[in-house]
Amino acid sequence: MANKPILSVIIPTYNNNLIYPHLELYNSQSARDGLFEIIVVNDGGKEINLSQINAPKNIRVVNADHGGPAKARNYGAEE
């Protein structure tokens, strides 16, 4: 992203395949002009492959060691 987003949405997940429909829903929205980003924190679970949904650049995945949702949220906030 060229400009820093105004809002970051942090989604912690651990082995959750239900993340894909939610990200696809976001992908279909029209208001994704760089004002916000989505940070998916993979909390030590299986790999999240954003190429399955052709994700825009303002959705990104960061990997963390398994530590629970609170630790994952804090890790995402640091990003």
DSSP file (Angstrom, degrees, kcal/mol; ACC not computed):
  #  RESIDUE AA STRUCTURE BP1 BP2  ACC     N-H-->O    O-->H-N    N-H-->O    O-->H-N    TCO  KAPPA ALPHA  PHI   PSI    X-CA   Y-CA   Z-CA
    1    1 A M              0   0    0      0, 0.0    33,-0.0     0, 0.0     3,-0.0   0.000 360.0 360.0 360.0 137.2    0.0    0.0    0.0
    2    2 A A        +     0   0    0      2,-0.1     2,-0.3     1,-0.0    32,-0.0   0.939 360.0  41.6 -73.3 -48.1    1.3    3.4   -0.9
    3    3 A N  S    S-     0   0    0      1,-0.0    -1,-0.0    31,-0.0     0, 0.0  -0.724  93.7-105.9-101.2 150.9   -0.4    5.3    2.0
    4    4 A K        -     0   0    0     -2,-0.3    -2,-0.1     1,-0.1    -1,-0.0  -0.588  43.8-115.3 -73.2 132.9   -0.7    4.1    5.5
    5    5 A P        -     0   0    0      0, 0.0    31,-0.2     0, 0.0    30,-0.2  -0.275   7.7-136.6 -69.2 155.5   -4.3    3.0    6.2
    6    6 A I  S    S+     0   0    0     29,-2.1     2,-0.4     1,-0.2    30,-0.2   0.830  88.6  30.1 -77.0 -35.1   -6.4    4.8    8.7
    7    7 A L  E     -a   36   0A   0     28,-1.7    30,-2.2     2,-0.0     2,-0.5  -0.983  63.4-160.5-133.4 136.7   -7.8    1.6   10.3
    8    8 A S  E     -a   37   0A   0     -2,-0.4     2,-0.6    28,-0.2    30,-0.2  -0.977   8.7-155.8-116.1 127.4   -6.3   -1.8   10.8
    9    9 A V  E     -a   38   0A   0     28,-3.0    30,-3.4    -2,-0.5     2,-0.5  -0.902  10.8-156.9-101.4 123.5   -8.6   -4.8   11.4
   10   10 A I  E     -a   39   0A   0     -2,-0.6    30,-0.2    28,-0.2    63,-0.1  -0.895  10.0-174.7-106.5 124.6   -6.9   -7.6   13.2
   11   11 A I  E     -a   40   0A   0     28,-2.8    30,-2.4    -2,-0.5     2,-0.3  -0.932   8.9-158.5-120.4 106.2   -8.3  -11.1   12.9
   12   12 A P  E     +a   41   0A   0      0, 0.0     2,-0.3     0, 0.0    30,-0.2  -0.644  20.2 173.5 -80.3 141.5   -6.7  -13.9   15.0
   13   13 A T  E     -a   42   0A   0     28,-2.5    30,-3.1    -2,-0.3     2,-0.4  -0.998  23.4-168.4-148.6 149.9   -7.2  -17.4   13.7
   14   14 A Y  S    S-     0   0    0     -2,-0.3     3,-0.1    28,-0.2    28,-0.1  -0.920  80.2 -29.0-140.8 111.4   -6.1  -20.9   14.5
   15   15 A N  S    S+     0   0    0     -2,-0.4     2,-0.7    31,-0.3     3,-0.1   0.883  91.2 150.9  49.5  46.4   -6.9  -23.7   12.0
   16   16 A N    >   +     0   0    0     30,-0.2     3,-1.2     1,-0.1    -1,-0.2  -0.884  29.2 179.4-115.0 101.9  -10.0  -21.9   10.9
   17   17 A N  T >  S+     0   0    0     -2,-0.7     3,-1.0     1,-0.2    -1,-0.1   0.611  75.8  78.8 -73.4 -11.1  -11.1  -22.6    7.3
   18   18 A L  T 3> S+     0   0    0      1,-0.2     4,-1.0     2,-0.2    -1,-0.2   0.570  73.3  80.0 -73.2  -6.9  -14.1  -20.2    7.9
   19   19 A I  H <> S+     0   0    0     -3,-1.2     4,-2.3     1,-0.2    -1,-0.2   0.841  81.6  65.3 -66.9 -31.7  -11.7  -17.3    7.4
   20   20 A Y  H <> S+     0   0    0     -3,-1.0     4,-2.5     1,-0.2     5,-0.2   0.915  98.8  48.3 -63.0 -46.5  -11.9  -17.6    3.6
   21   21 A P  H  > S+     0   0    0      0, 0.0     4,-2.0     0, 0.0    -1,-0.2   0.882 112.5  51.0 -61.8 -34.4  -15.6  -16.8    3.2
   22   22 A H  H  X S+     0   0    0     -4,-1.0     4,-2.0     2,-0.2    -2,-0.2   0.910 112.2  45.3 -68.0 -41.1  -15.2  -13.7    5.4
   23   23 A L  H  X S+     0   0    0     -4,-2.3     4,-2.4     2,-0.2    -1,-0.2   0.854 110.8  53.9 -70.8 -33.4  -12.2  -12.5    3.4
   24   24 A E  H  X S+     0   0    0     -4,-2.5     4,-1.3     2,-0.2    -2,-0.2   0.888 106.8  52.6 -64.9 -37.9  -14.0  -13.2    0.1
   25   25 A L  H >< S+     0   0    0     -4,-2.0     3,-0.5     1,-0.2     4,-0.5   0.932 110.9  46.3 -62.2 -45.6  -16.9  -11.1    1.3
   26   26 A Y  H >< S+     0   0    0     -4,-2.0     3,-1.6     1,-0.2    -2,-0.2   0.908 107.4  58.6 -60.9 -41.1  -14.5   -8.3    2.1
   27   27 A N  H 3< S+     0   0    0     -4,-2.4    -1,-0.2     1,-0.3    -2,-0.2   0.786 103.3  53.0 -59.8 -29.1  -12.9   -8.8   -1.3
   28   28 A S  T << S+     0   0    0     -4,-1.3    -1,-0.3    -3,-0.5    -2,-0.2   0.554  87.5 104.0 -85.9  -7.1  -16.3   -8.2   -3.0
   29   29 A Q    <   -     0   0    0     -3,-1.6     3,-0.2    -4,-0.5    -3,-0.0  -0.383  64.3-145.9 -73.5 153.3  -16.8   -4.8   -1.2
   30   30 A S  S    S+     0   0    0      1,-0.2     2,-1.0    -2,-0.1    -1,-0.1   0.646  83.4  76.6 -93.8 -15.8  -16.3   -1.6   -3.2
   31   31 A A        +     0   0    0      1,-0.2    -1,-0.2     2,-0.1     4,-0.1  -0.342  57.0 112.3 -94.6  54.7  -14.9    0.5   -0.3
   32   32 A R        +     0   0    0     -2,-1.0    -1,-0.2    -3,-0.2    26,-0.1  -0.345  26.8 138.4-118.3  52.2  -11.4   -0.9   -0.2
   33   33 A D  S    S-     0   0    0      1,-0.1    -1,-0.1     0, 0.0    -2,-0.1   0.001  86.4 -80.4 -90.1  29.8   -9.5    2.1   -1.4
   34   34 A G  S    S+     0   0    0      2,-0.3   -28,-0.2   -32,-0.0    -1,-0.1   0.510 100.2 117.7  89.0   4.0   -6.6    1.9    1.1
   35   35 A L  S    S+     0   0    0    -30,-0.2   -29,-2.1     1,-0.1   -28,-1.7   0.787  83.2  15.3 -74.4 -25.8   -8.4    3.4    4.0
   36   36 A F  E     -a    7   0A   0    -31,-0.2     2,-0.3   -30,-0.2    -2,-0.3  -0.968  65.1-153.0-144.6 162.9   -8.1    0.2    6.0
   37   37 A E  E     -a    8   0A   0    -30,-2.2   -28,-3.0    -2,-0.3     2,-0.5  -0.909  13.3-135.3-130.7 158.5   -6.3   -3.0    6.0
   38   38 A I  E     -ab   9  59A   0     20,-2.9    22,-2.5    -2,-0.3     2,-0.6  -0.977  14.5-165.9-116.8 124.9   -7.0   -6.5    7.3
   39   39 A I  E     -ab  10  60A   0    -30,-3.4   -28,-2.8    -2,-0.5     2,-0.6  -0.943   4.6-161.8-110.9 112.5   -4.3   -8.3    9.2
   40   40 A V  E     -ab  11  61A   0     20,-3.0    22,-2.6    -2,-0.6     2,-0.8  -0.848   7.5-154.2 -94.2 119.3   -5.0  -12.0    9.7
   41   41 A V  E     -ab  12  62A   0    -30,-2.4   -28,-2.5    -2,-0.6     2,-0.9  -0.851   3.8-150.8 -99.4 111.3   -2.8  -13.4   12.4
   42   42 A N  E     -ab  13  63A   0     20,-2.9    22,-2.7    -2,-0.8     2,-2.0  -0.724   9.7-152.3 -81.3 106.4   -2.2  -17.1   12.0
   43   43 A D  E     - b   0  64A   0    -30,-3.1    25,-0.2    -2,-0.9    22,-0.1  -0.352  63.0 -64.0 -84.6  58.3   -1.8  -18.3   15.6
   44   44 A G  S    S+     0   0    0     -2,-2.0    -1,-0.2    20,-0.8    22,-0.2   0.606 103.4 124.0  77.2  11.6    0.5  -21.3   14.9
   45   45 A G        -     0   0    0    -32,-0.4    -1,-0.2     1,-0.2     3,-0.1  -0.050  69.6 -51.4 -90.1-165.0   -2.2  -23.2   12.9
   46   46 A K  S    S-     0   0    0      1,-0.1   -31,-0.3    -3,-0.1    -1,-0.2  -0.272  77.1 -74.4 -69.8 160.1   -2.2  -24.6    9.4
   47   47 A E        -     0   0    0     -3,-0.1     2,-0.6     1,-0.1    -1,-0.1  -0.162  37.7-142.7 -59.4 140.9   -1.1  -22.3    6.5
   48   48 A I        -     0   0    0     -3,-0.1     2,-0.7    -8,-0.1    -1,-0.1  -0.939  13.4-161.2-105.1 122.3   -3.5  -19.7    5.2
   49   49 A N    >   -     0   0    0     -2,-0.6     3,-1.3     1,-0.1     4,-0.2  -0.877  12.2-176.3-110.7 101.9   -3.3  -19.3    1.5
   50   50 A L  G > >S+     0   0    0     -2,-0.7     5,-1.3     1,-0.3     3,-1.3   0.639  75.9  77.7 -73.4 -13.5   -4.7  -16.0    0.2
   51   51 A S  G 3 5S+     0   0    0      1,-0.2     3,-0.4     2,-0.2    -1,-0.3   0.722  80.7  71.3 -67.9 -17.4   -4.2  -17.0   -3.4
   52   52 A Q  G < 5S+     0   0    0     -3,-1.3    -1,-0.2     1,-0.2    -2,-0.2   0.789 110.1  30.0 -64.9 -26.9   -7.4  -19.2   -3.0
   53   53 A I  T < 5S-     0   0    0     -3,-1.3    -1,-0.2    -4,-0.2    -2,-0.2   0.343 105.6-119.2-116.1   5.9   -9.5  -16.0   -2.9
   54   54 A N  T   5 -     0   0    0     -4,-0.5    -3,-0.2    -3,-0.4    -2,-0.1   0.965  43.9-156.7  53.7  56.3   -7.4  -13.6   -5.1
   55   55 A A      < -     0   0    0     -5,-1.3    -1,-0.1     1,-0.1   -31,-0.1  -0.309  10.4-116.7 -70.3 143.9   -7.0  -11.3   -2.1
   56   56 A P    >   -     0   0    0      0, 0.0     3,-1.4     0, 0.0    -1,-0.1  -0.248  34.4 -99.9 -71.1 169.7   -6.2   -7.6   -2.6
   57   57 A K  T 3  S+     0   0    0      1,-0.3    -2,-0.1   -20,-0.0   -20,-0.0   0.689 115.8  68.0 -68.7 -18.9   -3.0   -6.1   -1.3
   58   58 A N  T 3  S+     0   0    0    -26,-0.1   -20,-2.9   -21,-0.1     2,-0.5   0.296  86.7  77.1 -90.7  14.2   -4.6   -4.7    1.9
   59   59 A I  E <   +b   38   0A   0     -3,-1.4     2,-0.3   -22,-0.2   -20,-0.2  -0.991  64.7 168.4-112.6 125.0   -5.2   -8.2    3.3
   60   60 A R  E     -b   39   0A   0    -22,-2.5   -20,-3.0    -2,-0.5     2,-0.4  -0.973  27.3-139.4-138.4 155.5   -2.1   -9.8    4.7
   61   61 A V  E     -b   40   0A   0     -2,-0.3     2,-0.4   -22,-0.2   -20,-0.2  -0.928  14.4-171.9-113.2 132.5   -1.3  -12.8    6.8
   62   62 A V  E     -b   41   0A   0    -22,-2.6   -20,-2.9    -2,-0.4     2,-0.4  -0.966  17.6-136.3-120.2 143.3    1.3  -12.7    9.6
   63   63 A N  E     +b   42   0A   0     -2,-0.4     2,-0.3   -22,-0.2   -20,-0.2  -0.818  24.5 176.3-102.9 136.9    2.4  -15.9   11.3
   64   64 A A  E     -b   43   0A   0    -22,-2.7   -20,-0.8    -2,-0.4     2,-0.1  -0.921  37.2 -96.6-132.3 157.8    2.8  -16.1   15.1
   65   65 A D        -     0   0    0     -2,-0.3     2,-0.2   -22,-0.1   -21,-0.1  -0.487  58.7 -87.8 -69.2 146.7    3.7  -18.9   17.5
   66   66 A H  S    S+     0   0    0      1,-0.2   -22,-0.1   -22,-0.2    -1,-0.1  -0.379  72.3 135.6 -62.0 124.3    0.6  -20.4   19.1
   67   67 A G        -     0   0    0      1,-0.2     4,-0.4    -2,-0.2    -1,-0.2   0.297  64.8 -92.4-151.6   5.1   -0.3  -18.4   22.2
   68   68 A G     >  -     0   0    0    -25,-0.2     4,-2.0     1,-0.1    -1,-0.2  -0.199  51.5 -64.5  97.4 168.2   -4.0  -17.9   22.1
   69   69 A P  H  > S+     0   0    0      0, 0.0     4,-2.5     0, 0.0     5,-0.2   0.845 128.0  53.5 -64.5 -36.8   -6.2  -15.1   20.7
   70   70 A A  H  > S+     0   0    0      2,-0.2     4,-2.2     1,-0.2     5,-0.2   0.938 111.4  45.3 -65.7 -45.0   -5.0  -12.3   23.0
   71   71 A K  H  > S+     0   0    0     -4,-0.4     4,-2.3     1,-0.2    -1,-0.2   0.893 112.8  52.1 -63.6 -39.0   -1.4  -12.9   22.2
   72   72 A A  H  X S+     0   0    0     -4,-2.0     4,-2.4     2,-0.2    -2,-0.2   0.899 108.7  50.1 -64.7 -40.7   -2.3  -13.1   18.5
   73   73 A R  H  X S+     0   0    0     -4,-2.5     4,-2.3     2,-0.2    -2,-0.2   0.921 111.0  49.0 -63.0 -43.6   -4.2   -9.8   18.7
   74   74 A N  H  X S+     0   0    0     -4,-2.2     4,-1.7     2,-0.2    -2,-0.2   0.896 110.3  51.4 -62.9 -40.1   -1.2   -8.1   20.3
   75   75 A Y  H  X S+     0   0    0     -4,-2.3     4,-1.2     1,-0.2    -1,-0.2   0.914 110.1  49.5 -62.4 -43.1    1.1   -9.5   17.7
   76   76 A G  H  < S+     0   0    0     -4,-2.4    -2,-0.2     1,-0.2    -1,-0.2   0.874 107.2  54.7 -63.4 -37.8   -1.2   -8.1   15.0
   77   77 A A  H  < S+     0   0    0     -4,-2.3    -1,-0.2     1,-0.2    -2,-0.2   0.853 104.3  54.8 -65.2 -34.3   -1.2   -4.7   16.7
   78   78 A E  H  <        0   0    0     -4,-1.7    -1,-0.2     1,-0.3    -2,-0.2   0.836 360.0 360.0 -66.4 -31.4    2.6   -4.6   16.6
   79   79 A E     <        0   0    0     -4,-1.2    -1,-0.3    -3,-0.2    -2,-0.2   0.495 360.0 360.0 -68.6 360.0    2.4   -5.2   12.8
